[in-house]
């Protein structure tokens, strides 16, 4: 989904535990499932990319 709208984006998956899901953009935390307690919607993921 991210690469469809942002083909030059670098997308990495880092293994974790405990249900942690975080999105970082240019080194800054843009979304944290750990902080919100909710998995992001497609719209929330897109909004993190600007």
PDB file of N, CA, C and O in Angstrom:
ATOM      1  N   UNK A   1       0.825  -1.189   0.000  1.00  0.00           N
ATOM      2  CA  UNK A   1       0.000   0.000   0.000  1.00  0.00           C
ATOM      3  C   UNK A   1       0.873   1.259   0.000  1.00  0.00           C
ATOM      4  O   UNK A   1       0.628   2.174  -0.785  1.00  0.00           O
ATOM      5  N   UNK A   2       1.870   1.314   0.855  1.00  0.00           N
ATOM      6  CA  UNK A   2       2.727   2.497   0.932  1.00  0.00           C
ATOM      7  C   UNK A   2       3.465   2.710  -0.378  1.00  0.00           C
ATOM      8  O   UNK A   2       3.533   3.833  -0.877  1.00  0.00           O
ATOM      9  N   UNK A   3       4.018   1.642  -0.938  1.00  0.00           N
ATOM     10  CA  UNK A   3       4.803   1.787  -2.164  1.00  0.00           C
ATOM     11  C   UNK A   3       3.956   2.142  -3.375  1.00  0.00           C
ATOM     12  O   UNK A   3       4.480   2.682  -4.348  1.00  0.00           O
ATOM     13  N   UNK A   4       2.653   1.851  -3.340  1.00  0.00           N
ATOM     14  CA  UNK A   4       1.782   2.249  -4.452  1.00  0.00           C
ATOM     15  C   UNK A   4       1.683   3.761  -4.549  1.00  0.00           C
ATOM     16  O   UNK A   4       1.696   4.315  -5.648  1.00  0.00           O
ATOM     17  N   UNK A   5       1.583   4.435  -3.406  1.00  0.00           N
ATOM     18  CA  UNK A   5       1.430   5.886  -3.418  1.00  0.00           C
ATOM     19  C   UNK A   5       2.744   6.631  -3.215  1.00  0.00           C
ATOM     20  O   UNK A   5       2.837   7.818  -3.527  1.00  0.00           O
ATOM     21  N   UNK A   6       3.758   5.943  -2.696  1.00  0.00           N
ATOM     22  CA  UNK A   6       5.078   6.542  -2.470  1.00  0.00           C
ATOM     23  C   UNK A   6       6.155   5.567  -2.941  1.00  0.00           C
ATOM     24  O   UNK A   6       6.844   4.960  -2.122  1.00  0.00           O
ATOM     25  N   UNK A   7       6.302   5.414  -4.271  1.00  0.00           N
ATOM     26  CA  UNK A   7       7.201   4.386  -4.809  1.00  0.00           C
ATOM     27  C   UNK A   7       8.660   4.537  -4.404  1.00  0.00           C
ATOM     28  O   UNK A   7       9.405   3.558  -4.457  1.00  0.00           O
ATOM     29  N   UNK A   8       9.087   5.706  -4.009  1.00  0.00           N
ATOM     30  CA  UNK A   8      10.491   5.882  -3.616  1.00  0.00           C
ATOM     31  C   UNK A   8      10.711   5.682  -2.120  1.00  0.00           C
ATOM     32  O   UNK A   8      11.831   5.843  -1.636  1.00  0.00           O
ATOM     33  N   UNK A   9       9.661   5.336  -1.387  1.00  0.00           N
ATOM     34  CA  UNK A   9       9.781   5.141   0.060  1.00  0.00           C
ATOM     35  C   UNK A   9      10.616   3.906   0.362  1.00  0.00           C
ATOM     36  O   UNK A   9      10.609   2.937  -0.397  1.00  0.00           O
ATOM     37  N   UNK A  10      11.326   3.952   1.463  1.00  0.00           N
ATOM     38  CA  UNK A  10      12.047   2.777   1.948  1.00  0.00           C
ATOM     39  C   UNK A  10      11.206   2.180   3.061  1.00  0.00           C
ATOM     40  O   UNK A  10      10.949   2.833   4.072  1.00  0.00           O
ATOM     41  N   UNK A  11      10.783   0.954   2.877  1.00  0.00           N
ATOM     42  CA  UNK A  11       9.916   0.280   3.838  1.00  0.00           C
ATOM     43  C   UNK A  11      10.669  -0.903   4.410  1.00  0.00           C
ATOM     44  O   UNK A  11      11.100  -1.785   3.667  1.00  0.00           O
ATOM     45  N   UNK A  12      10.832  -0.931   5.721  1.00  0.00           N
ATOM     46  CA  UNK A  12      11.515  -2.024   6.405  1.00  0.00           C
ATOM     47  C   UNK A  12      10.587  -2.607   7.455  1.00  0.00           C
ATOM     48  O   UNK A  12       9.836  -1.880   8.104  1.00  0.00           O
ATOM     49  N   UNK A  13      10.640  -3.913   7.618  1.00  0.00           N
ATOM     50  CA  UNK A  13       9.904  -4.585   8.675  1.00  0.00           C
ATOM     51  C   UNK A  13      10.919  -5.072   9.689  1.00  0.00           C
ATOM     52  O   UNK A  13      11.842  -5.814   9.353  1.00  0.00           O
ATOM     53  N   UNK A  14      10.744  -4.651  10.928  1.00  0.00           N
ATOM     54  CA  UNK A  14      11.656  -5.058  11.991  1.00  0.00           C
ATOM     55  C   UNK A  14      10.896  -5.952  12.962  1.00  0.00           C
ATOM     56  O   UNK A  14       9.839  -5.580  13.471  1.00  0.00           O
ATOM     57  N   UNK A  15      11.433  -7.098  13.203  1.00  0.00           N
ATOM     58  CA  UNK A  15      10.814  -8.060  14.106  1.00  0.00           C
ATOM     59  C   UNK A  15      10.778  -7.496  15.526  1.00  0.00           C
ATOM     60  O   UNK A  15      11.731  -6.869  15.989  1.00  0.00           O
ATOM     61  N   UNK A  16       9.664  -7.734  16.198  1.00  0.00           N
ATOM     62  CA  UNK A  16       9.487  -7.258  17.567  1.00  0.00           C
ATOM     63  C   UNK A  16       8.618  -8.264  18.301  1.00  0.00           C
ATOM     64  O   UNK A  16       8.308  -9.332  17.772  1.00  0.00           O
ATOM     65  N   UNK A  17       8.232  -7.925  19.502  1.00  0.00           N
ATOM     66  CA  UNK A  17       7.362  -8.814  20.279  1.00  0.00           C
ATOM     67  C   UNK A  17       6.373  -7.976  21.067  1.00  0.00           C
ATOM     68  O   UNK A  17       6.522  -6.760  21.182  1.00  0.00           O
ATOM     69  N   UNK A  18       5.371  -8.635  21.602  1.00  0.00           N
ATOM     70  CA  UNK A  18       4.417  -7.938  22.461  1.00  0.00           C
ATOM     71  C   UNK A  18       3.389  -7.110  21.721  1.00  0.00           C
ATOM     72  O   UNK A  18       2.754  -6.251  22.331  1.00  0.00           O
ATOM     73  N   UNK A  19       3.198  -7.334  20.423  1.00  0.00           N
ATOM     74  CA  UNK A  19       2.193  -6.587  19.682  1.00  0.00           C
ATOM     75  C   UNK A  19       2.586  -5.163  19.333  1.00  0.00           C
ATOM     76  O   UNK A  19       1.724  -4.348  19.004  1.00  0.00           O
ATOM     77  N   UNK A  20       3.866  -4.851  19.399  1.00  0.00           N
ATOM     78  CA  UNK A  20       4.334  -3.502  19.089  1.00  0.00           C
ATOM     79  C   UNK A  20       4.298  -3.300  17.576  1.00  0.00           C
ATOM     80  O   UNK A  20       4.796  -4.136  16.823  1.00  0.00           O
ATOM     81  N   UNK A  21       3.709  -2.192  17.136  1.00  0.00           N
ATOM     82  CA  UNK A  21       3.670  -1.817  15.722  1.00  0.00           C
ATOM     83  C   UNK A  21       3.903  -0.328  15.667  1.00  0.00           C
ATOM     84  O   UNK A  21       3.085   0.445  16.165  1.00  0.00           O
ATOM     85  N   UNK A  22       5.004   0.091  15.069  1.00  0.00           N
ATOM     86  CA  UNK A  22       5.322   1.511  14.995  1.00  0.00           C
ATOM     87  C   UNK A  22       5.734   1.879  13.573  1.00  0.00           C
ATOM     88  O   UNK A  22       6.363   1.090  12.868  1.00  0.00           O
ATOM     89  N   UNK A  23       5.371   3.076  13.174  1.00  0.00           N
ATOM     90  CA  UNK A  23       5.751   3.616  11.868  1.00  0.00           C
ATOM     91  C   UNK A  23       6.673   4.802  12.129  1.00  0.00           C
ATOM     92  O   UNK A  23       6.325   5.730  12.859  1.00  0.00           O
ATOM     93  N   UNK A  24       7.844   4.754  11.524  1.00  0.00           N
ATOM     94  CA  UNK A  24       8.748   5.903  11.605  1.00  0.00           C
ATOM     95  C   UNK A  24       8.933   6.469  10.201  1.00  0.00           C
ATOM     96  O   UNK A  24       9.007   5.723   9.224  1.00  0.00           O
ATOM     97  N   UNK A  25       9.005   7.777  10.115  1.00  0.00           N
ATOM     98  CA  UNK A  25       9.215   8.477   8.847  1.00  0.00           C
ATOM     99  C   UNK A  25      10.398   9.405   9.041  1.00  0.00           C
ATOM    100  O   UNK A  25      10.384  10.272   9.915  1.00  0.00           O
ATOM    101  N   UNK A  26      11.421   9.219   8.223  1.00  0.00           N
ATOM    102  CA  UNK A  26      12.646  10.026   8.321  1.00  0.00           C
ATOM    103  C   UNK A  26      13.188  10.051   9.750  1.00  0.00           C
ATOM    104  O   UNK A  26      13.624  11.090  10.245  1.00  0.00           O
ATOM    105  N   UNK A  27      13.155   8.896  10.396  1.00  0.00           N
ATOM    106  CA  UNK A  27      13.722   8.779  11.735  1.00  0.00           C
ATOM    107  C   UNK A  27      12.844   9.245  12.880  1.00  0.00           C
ATOM    108  O   UNK A  27      13.246   9.155  14.040  1.00  0.00           O
ATOM    109  N   UNK A  28      11.645   9.743  12.578  1.00  0.00           N
ATOM    110  CA  UNK A  28      10.759  10.197  13.661  1.00  0.00           C
ATOM    111  C   UNK A  28       9.562   9.260  13.775  1.00  0.00           C
ATOM    112  O   UNK A  28       9.048   8.767  12.770  1.00  0.00           O
ATOM    113  N   UNK A  29       9.130   9.024  14.992  1.00  0.00           N
ATOM    114  CA  UNK A  29       7.985   8.158  15.230  1.00  0.00           C
ATOM    115  C   UNK A  29       6.725   8.862  14.752  1.00  0.00           C
ATOM    116  O   UNK A  29       6.400   9.953  15.220  1.00  0.00           O
ATOM    117  N   UNK A  30       6.009   8.230  13.810  1.00  0.00           N
ATOM    118  CA  UNK A  30       4.808   8.832  13.242  1.00  0.00           C
ATOM    119  C   UNK A  30       3.537   8.152  13.741  1.00  0.00           C
ATOM    120  O   UNK A  30       2.477   8.777  13.775  1.00  0.00           O
ATOM    121  N   UNK A  31       3.627   6.878  14.129  1.00  0.00           N
ATOM    122  CA  UNK A  31       2.457   6.175  14.672  1.00  0.00           C
ATOM    123  C   UNK A  31       2.950   5.050  15.562  1.00  0.00           C
ATOM    124  O   UNK A  31       3.924   4.373  15.234  1.00  0.00           O
ATOM    125  N   UNK A  32       2.285   4.852  16.682  1.00  0.00           N
ATOM    126  CA  UNK A  32       2.647   3.782  17.598  1.00  0.00           C
ATOM    127  C   UNK A  32       1.403   3.047  18.082  1.00  0.00           C
ATOM    128  O   UNK A  32       0.568   3.617  18.785  1.00  0.00           O
ATOM    129  N   UNK A  33       1.286   1.779  17.703  1.00  0.00           N
ATOM    130  CA  UNK A  33       0.200   0.945  18.215  1.00  0.00           C
ATOM    131  C   UNK A  33       0.392   0.740  19.714  1.00  0.00           C
ATOM    132  O   UNK A  33      -0.580   0.638  20.463  1.00  0.00           O
ATOM    133  N   UNK A  34       1.637   0.681  20.142  1.00  0.00           N
ATOM    134  CA  UNK A  34       1.919   0.525  21.576  1.00  0.00           C
ATOM    135  C   UNK A  34       1.343   1.699  22.366  1.00  0.00           C
ATOM    136  O   UNK A  34       0.804   1.507  23.456  1.00  0.00           O
ATOM    137  N   UNK A  35       1.453   2.902  21.829  1.00  0.00           N
ATOM    138  CA  UNK A  35       0.951   4.094  22.518  1.00  0.00           C
ATOM    139  C   UNK A  35      -0.567   4.230  22.418  1.00  0.00           C
ATOM    140  O   UNK A  35      -1.215   4.647  23.378  1.00  0.00           O
ATOM    141  N   UNK A  36      -1.146   3.878  21.247  1.00  0.00           N
ATOM    142  CA  UNK A  36      -2.581   4.084  21.048  1.00  0.00           C
ATOM    143  C   UNK A  36      -3.423   2.874  21.425  1.00  0.00           C
ATOM    144  O   UNK A  36      -4.610   2.997  21.722  1.00  0.00           O
ATOM    145  N   UNK A  37      -2.787   1.689  21.408  1.00  0.00           N
ATOM    146  CA  UNK A  37      -3.530   0.463  21.696  1.00  0.00           C
ATOM    147  C   UNK A  37      -4.355  -0.022  20.515  1.00  0.00           C
ATOM    148  O   UNK A  37      -5.114  -0.983  20.640  1.00  0.00           O
ATOM    149  N   UNK A  38      -4.210   0.639  19.360  1.00  0.00           N
ATOM    150  CA  UNK A  38      -4.990   0.287  18.175  1.00  0.00           C
ATOM    151  C   UNK A  38      -4.083   0.151  16.964  1.00  0.00           C
ATOM    152  O   UNK A  38      -3.119   0.900  16.802  1.00  0.00           O
ATOM    153  N   UNK A  39      -4.413  -0.833  16.103  1.00  0.00           N
ATOM    154  CA  UNK A  39      -3.709  -0.974  14.838  1.00  0.00           C
ATOM    155  C   UNK A  39      -4.172   0.158  13.926  1.00  0.00           C
ATOM    156  O   UNK A  39      -5.363   0.471  13.914  1.00  0.00           O
ATOM    157  N   UNK A  40      -3.271   0.786  13.158  1.00  0.00           N
ATOM    158  CA  UNK A  40      -3.677   1.932  12.339  1.00  0.00           C
ATOM    159  C   UNK A  40      -4.543   1.524  11.150  1.00  0.00           C
ATOM    160  O   UNK A  40      -4.395   0.432  10.600  1.00  0.00           O
ATOM    161  N   UNK A  41      -5.438   2.412  10.769  1.00  0.00           N
ATOM    162  CA  UNK A  41      -6.221   2.228   9.545  1.00  0.00           C
ATOM    163  C   UNK A  41      -5.338   2.589   8.349  1.00  0.00           C
ATOM    164  O   UNK A  41      -4.268   3.174   8.517  1.00  0.00           O
ATOM    165  N   UNK A  42      -5.786   2.242   7.154  1.00  0.00           N
ATOM    166  CA  UNK A  42      -5.052   2.635   5.946  1.00  0.00           C
ATOM    167  C   UNK A  42      -4.885   4.143   5.885  1.00  0.00           C
ATOM    168  O   UNK A  42      -3.824   4.639   5.505  1.00  0.00           O
ATOM    169  N   UNK A  43      -5.927   4.871   6.257  1.00  0.00           N
ATOM    170  CA  UNK A  43      -5.874   6.330   6.213  1.00  0.00           C
ATOM    171  C   UNK A  43      -4.845   6.872   7.195  1.00  0.00           C
ATOM    172  O   UNK A  43      -4.144   7.832   6.874  1.00  0.00           O
ATOM    173  N   UNK A  44      -4.735   6.285   8.380  1.00  0.00           N
ATOM    174  CA  UNK A  44      -3.747   6.739   9.350  1.00  0.00           C
ATOM    175  C   UNK A  44      -2.325   6.477   8.844  1.00  0.00           C
ATOM    176  O   UNK A  44      -1.432   7.302   9.036  1.00  0.00           O
ATOM    177  N   UNK A  45      -2.123   5.333   8.202  1.00  0.00           N
ATOM    178  CA  UNK A  45      -0.806   5.037   7.642  1.00  0.00           C
ATOM    179  C   UNK A  45      -0.459   6.060   6.564  1.00  0.00           C
ATOM    180  O   UNK A  45       0.653   6.589   6.550  1.00  0.00           O
ATOM    181  N   UNK A  46      -1.392   6.341   5.667  1.00  0.00           N
ATOM    182  CA  UNK A  46      -1.142   7.308   4.599  1.00  0.00           C
ATOM    183  C   UNK A  46      -0.863   8.700   5.166  1.00  0.00           C
ATOM    184  O   UNK A  46      -0.010   9.420   4.646  1.00  0.00           O
ATOM    185  N   UNK A  47      -1.571   9.079   6.221  1.00  0.00           N
ATOM    186  CA  UNK A  47      -1.376  10.425   6.781  1.00  0.00           C
ATOM    187  C   UNK A  47       0.002  10.573   7.429  1.00  0.00           C
ATOM    188  O   UNK A  47       0.514  11.688   7.534  1.00  0.00           O
ATOM    189  N   UNK A  48       0.611   9.463   7.867  1.00  0.00           N
ATOM    190  CA  UNK A  48       1.951   9.558   8.438  1.00  0.00           C
ATOM    191  C   UNK A  48       2.996   9.890   7.393  1.00  0.00           C
ATOM    192  O   UNK A  48       4.091  10.348   7.718  1.00  0.00           O
ATOM    193  N   UNK A  49       2.650   9.656   6.125  1.00  0.00           N
ATOM    194  CA  UNK A  49       3.614   9.869   5.044  1.00  0.00           C
ATOM    195  C   UNK A  49       3.545  11.255   4.440  1.00  0.00           C
ATOM    196  O   UNK A  49       4.403  11.631   3.641  1.00  0.00           O
ATOM    197  N   UNK A  50       2.539  12.011   4.812  1.00  0.00           N
ATOM    198  CA  UNK A  50       2.429  13.380   4.353  1.00  0.00           C
ATOM    199  C   UNK A  50       1.868  13.582   3.033  1.00  0.00           C
ATOM    200  O   UNK A  50       1.746  14.720   2.582  1.00  0.00           O
TER     201      UNK A  50
END
